[in-house]
Amino acid sequence: MLGINENPDVQSQKERLEKVLVKEGATVFVESLPLNIVYRDRLNDDGEKARIEKIEIFDEFEEWELLMSHYCLTLGVAYTCPGAANIKI
């Protein structure tokens, strides 16, 4: 895993993206979540979760949770328009 020493956790991944997006006068929003949280709490219940859980790897949910806790989904947005500081996400 490249970069594990420089960015060992979710917070460091969030800070890394914030540094890239920050520009003078820009409003920056960054969210980062471990993939086990994305799967457990954020995945829509429209049948996709049931489809995924039929895959053989899901015999052991504890192992899946542990594996996915080592990865994260990070999304960042930088607004450079007037009034961007008042935008609520």
PyMOL commands that set and color helices and strands:
alter all, ss='L'
color gray80, all
select helices_A, chain A and resi 10-21+35-42+48-53+56-59+61-68+84-86
alter helices_A, ss='H'
color red, helices_A
select strands_A, chain A and resi 27-34+72-79
alter strands_A, ss='S'
color yellow, strands_A
deselect
rebuild
show_as cartoon
